[in-house]
């Protein structure tokens, strides 16, 4: 990268800045974008410097600029990464840059092609793995009949699974897609919902509809429903069925009981593929009830033909704040475990 100067501490200080807890070297990284191009600079910064603010919030650095001269202040490795992202954006800034592209760059997507992964046949031509774990997840789905994707919100577990299902249907690898999830409220009592069966369960299955509409288009999804090529149903209606030549996805699996999980996994028939997704940090089951997803990971981890992919906050492809929120809650949970705090109910006087 041309024109980069590294000043440790500040412009007037040659010594690295050390905090009282960690020895963190802060740098001021300067860069002049050459050749000077006002249009590219405008697209780089975004409306009202929105892209710069996104990078600042995502990497916890400070960015200042005057015309084509930019200055990034922050921990050494992070400041250098921020400047690399700015350079990458500038190189493609011949047209306006979408905000989601900036956020994807913050999670490690450089916009390059994944040479070792086949393209998925969906309406989204730009669909691909954004992180190494997502790439491993797609490979596991392609090479295993049953795959588990476990991790926090925003890591693409459900969306990528639906994309693989749409791809399999488009390639005629399966005859239909079956999407299901347990009908468990997230801490709220919704009561008795009006309407027929479809109208009652639709609120629980809306994220699956959203993914289908995005990947196939509204008209194509409606036609697939009419010919029964796509089926969306609550988990309770899976008992007793055998799903042959189908791509089956169980979403929000952390809210299944151990009995429900076993029931679902034994529905898989010939020519079928199943993907189970869930986040064990967002369990809405009654206190004291074991999640079927946690139990399945423990019981099935050594069973051949079943793959488990673990996501972390580093794989979050939503707003940069989501990854920090996940880390904050994980840190609080770890601290509670170390302190011996438990969420189980206190024993009653009548308990032995």
C-alpha positions, 0 to 999 in steps of 0.5 A: 500500500503506497503512502502509508506512514506509521506513527506510534502513539500520536503524531507528537509521540514516538513511544507506543501507548501502553494501557494499564491492563494490556500492552497495546500499541496504538498507531496512527496510520496515514494514507493518501489515495492516488490517483486523486478522484473525487467520485471514488472518495465520495463513494468511499466515505458514503453519504455523510461519511456513513461508511467511515462511521460503520468501519469505526464502529465495527473495528473500534478505531478513529478515522479522519480525512481531509480530501484524499488524505486519510488517518486511522488511529487505533491498535496496531493490527486493527488500524492496519486492517481498517486501512486495508478495508478502506483501500479495498473499498476505494478500488471498487468505488467507481460506483456507489458502495452499498452499506451491506458490502462494507459490513461484509468486508468487516467480517472478512469477505474480500469479495473474491471468488470461492474457487473450491466451492460450487456456485449455488443455483439461486436467484442470488447470483452473489451468494457464497460463503462469507467466512471460512466456517460458512464455507466448511458448513456448505461443504458439510451439507454437500457431503453429509446426509445429516448436518448440524449448524450451531451458533449465534444469530446472524451467522447465516445458518438458516439462510445458507441451509435454505440456499442449499435446499433451493439449489438441490431442488433446482438441480432436481437432486430432490423432489421437494423441500420440507421446512419445519421448526418447533412452535415455541414462543420467545418468552411471550404468550401469543395465545390462540391465533385465529385462522386455519392451520397455515395461518396459525403457524405462519408467524413461527415460520416467517423467517423461512418464508423470507429466505425462500422469497429472497432466494427464489422470488415470490412467484416461483415460491407460490408455484412451488407451494401449489405443486407441493414442491415446498412444504412448511409445517410445524415440527409436531406434524412430522411424527409418523412420516417418512421423507424420501427424496426431500431436503429437510431443514429443522430451524430453531432446533434449540427449542426441541425436546430430546424426544422431538429431536429423535423423532425428527432425525428418524423421519429421514428416508431414501435420497433425503438430506437433513440440516438442523440449525439452532442457537443454544444460547437462545433456548425458550424451553421451560426451565429444567428441560434439556434441549434436544439440540444439546443432547443430539450434539452429545449423543451423535458427535461420533456417528459417521455420516453426521456433521457438526459445524460450530459458528462463533461471533466471528461469523456474524454477517449482520451489523457489527454490533451483533457480534459484540452483543454475542460476545458480551452475553457469552462473557457474562454466561462464562462469568456466571459459570465461574461464580457458580451461578445457576438458573435452576429452581431452588429446591422446595422444602418437600424435595428430598 
